[in-house]
Amino acid sequence: MNEDQVVSALSALAHAQRLRVFRALVVAGPAGLNPSVIADQLGIARSALSFHLKELAHASLVSVEQQGRNLIYRADFSSMTGLLGYLTEHCCQGAACDAANPDACTTC
């Protein structure tokens, strides 16, 4: 992931409702969710949700697939992993560590 992509992703996530939507899609996993379910789960107006989903898709954090008359949104786990990798690339002063396991890091 390059710096522009990271800024775009972090910008998209820097809004409470978009962050909630993204987290709901992460929890849903590969099956994803349709906008009606997301709106009902999170109590977000459908018109606002459409805008937030578009912003997340523009930042490549979610993908959308048409299934019949329905749209299914999914978290893009490869983009999420790329973002986390970029943010932790030089952690622990360059020493090898498992950023997902804070106890494994002895230098940070």
matplotlib code that plots the C-alpha trace (Angstrom):
import matplotlib.pyplot as plt

x = [0.0, 1.4, 1.0, -1.9, -3.9, -3.2, -4.4, -7.5, -8.3, -7.7, -9.7, -12.6, -12.4, -12.2, -16.0, -17.9, -20.6, -18.2, -16.1, -19.2, -20.2, -16.7, -16.5, -19.9, -18.7, -15.5, -17.7, -19.9, -16.9, -16.8, -20.6, -21.0, -24.2, -26.7, -27.4, -30.8, -29.3, -26.5, -29.0, -31.2, -28.3, -26.7, -29.7, -28.3, -30.7, -30.4, -29.6, -26.7, -25.6, -25.3, -22.9, -20.8, -20.6, -19.5, -16.7, -15.5, -15.6, -13.7, -11.0, -10.9, -11.9, -15.1, -16.1, -19.6, -21.2, -24.6, -26.6, -29.8, -31.5, -29.4, -26.0, -23.7, -21.0, -17.9, -14.9, -11.8, -9.5, -6.5, -6.8, -7.3, -4.2, -2.2, -3.2, -2.2, 1.0, 1.9, 1.2, 3.3, 6.0, 8.8, 7.5, 9.8, 12.7, 13.1, 13.4, 11.3, 8.1, 4.5, 2.5, -0.7, 0.8, 2.1, 3.7, 6.0, 7.6, 10.3, 11.5, 8.2]
y = [0.0, 3.4, 6.6, 8.0, 4.8, 4.8, 8.4, 7.6, 4.6, 6.4, 9.3, 7.0, 5.4, 8.8, 9.1, 7.3, 5.9, 4.7, 3.0, 1.3, 0.1, -1.2, -3.0, -4.6, -5.8, -7.2, -9.1, -10.4, -11.9, -13.2, -13.5, -9.7, -7.8, -6.0, -2.4, -3.0, -5.3, -2.8, 0.1, -1.9, -3.2, 0.2, 2.5, 4.5, 6.1, 4.3, 7.5, 8.2, 4.6, 4.8, 7.7, 6.0, 2.7, 4.7, 6.4, 3.1, 1.5, 4.5, 3.9, 0.2, -0.9, -2.6, -4.4, -4.7, -7.5, -7.6, -10.7, -10.6, -7.4, -7.1, -5.6, -7.4, -5.4, -7.1, -5.8, -6.0, -8.0, -7.6, -3.8, -3.9, -6.2, -3.8, -0.8, -2.6, -3.7, -0.2, 1.2, -1.4, -1.9, -0.4, -1.1, -2.3, -0.2, -2.7, -5.8, -8.8, -9.0, -10.2, -6.9, -8.9, -10.4, -7.5, -10.0, -11.2, -7.8, -7.1, -3.8, -2.0]
z = [0.0, -0.8, 1.2, -0.9, -0.4, 3.3, 3.6, 1.6, 3.8, 7.1, 5.9, 5.1, 8.5, 10.3, 10.5, 13.3, 11.1, 8.4, 11.1, 12.5, 9.0, 8.2, 11.6, 10.9, 7.5, 9.1, 11.6, 8.8, 7.1, 3.5, 3.4, 3.6, 4.2, 2.1, 2.8, 4.4, 7.0, 7.7, 8.0, 10.4, 12.5, 12.9, 12.8, 9.9, 7.4, 4.0, 2.2, 4.5, 4.4, 0.6, 0.9, 3.6, 1.6, -1.5, 0.5, 1.9, -1.6, -3.1, -0.4, -1.4, 2.0, 0.9, -2.3, -3.7, -5.7, -7.3, -6.5, -8.4, -7.3, -4.2, -3.5, -1.1, 0.5, 2.0, 3.9, 1.7, 4.0, 1.7, 1.9, 5.6, 6.0, 3.7, 5.8, 9.1, 7.5, 6.4, 9.9, 11.6, 9.0, 11.1, 14.5, 17.3, 16.0, 13.1, 15.2, 14.3, 16.2, 15.9, 16.1, 16.6, 19.8, 22.0, 24.4, 21.6, 21.2, 23.6, 22.1, 22.0]

ax = plt.figure().add_subplot(projection="3d")
ax.plot(x, y, z, "-o")
ax.set_aspect("equal")
plt.show()
